[in-house]
């Protein structure tokens, strides 16, 4: 699995058009969540269901077990980390095919 995460990090860095990553691979802590959904709260304290999450405060990436070995899911969360963004700007998430709707039929 470590190789999967490293490959996802390298892909996200390469696909981000050479921007200097805000986080190095070695600085990311990975947590595989045993459930199928992470229950989070947005900035307005509204509940959100997610399958992955990057915590800006401590550079932890949480991924549900079902997606733990999926390259795109790992790379998606890494893209948040290396860009230092919570949202999903079209560039580079869509261009790099890192959105969930680009992965499922």
Secondary structure as UniProt FT lines:
FT   HELIX           2..15
FT   TURN            16..18
FT   HELIX           25..27
FT   STRAND          29..33
FT   STRAND          38..41
FT   TURN            43..44
FT   STRAND          47..50
FT   STRAND          52..55
FT   TURN            56..59
FT   STRAND          60..64
FT   HELIX           65..67
FT   TURN            68..69
FT   HELIX           71..83
FT   HELIX           90..93
FT   TURN            94..97
FT   HELIX           100..102
//
